[in-house]
Amino acid sequence: MIEYKIATNDDIELLMSSRLEMLKVVNDLPKDYVYDDVIVNASRDYFLNGDHVTVLAINGGEVIGCASMSFMWIMPTFSHPTGKRAHLMNVYTRSEYRRQGIARRMVEMLIDETWKRGATEISLDATTMGRPLYESLGFTNSTENMVLTKK
């Protein structure tokens, strides 16, 4: 039976292993890829000190899925009176567990937690594979945002 839990700092090793596994899969890296200390240490620091919530899906003591919501605080506006917004990221399920509703359950848990924390908007960057799930949960395309990426 799959267990779903909101991770705490006590789960740091599970958080790190799932994060590094997910990065290998989505970036098509070899299984023996060695990460730079900068990304490992920054990820660990974020999990321990960042404003986020992460849900883990665990089967038989192994993490088989994870999803995170990062929170940010902006100047309040009429559309976002609390100034609290959230960004859904790192939604990942191991390939052999996909299409079983695991990602949906994790994302629904994060959405519920996000509204409880007073956020007024959730954004995300969707892959082609993930788009149908997000649309079924009510996410829509946005024409409001533009992005500048440091080169």
Buried (B, 14 or more C-beta within 10 A) or exposed (E): EBEBEEBEEEBEEBBBEBBBBBBBEEEEEEEEEEBEEEEBEEBBEBBEEBEBBBBBBBBEEEBBBBBBBBBEEEEEEEEBEBBBBBBBBBBBBBEEBBEBEBBBBBBBBBBEBBEEBEBBBBBBEBEEEBEEBBEEEEBEEEEEEEEEEEE
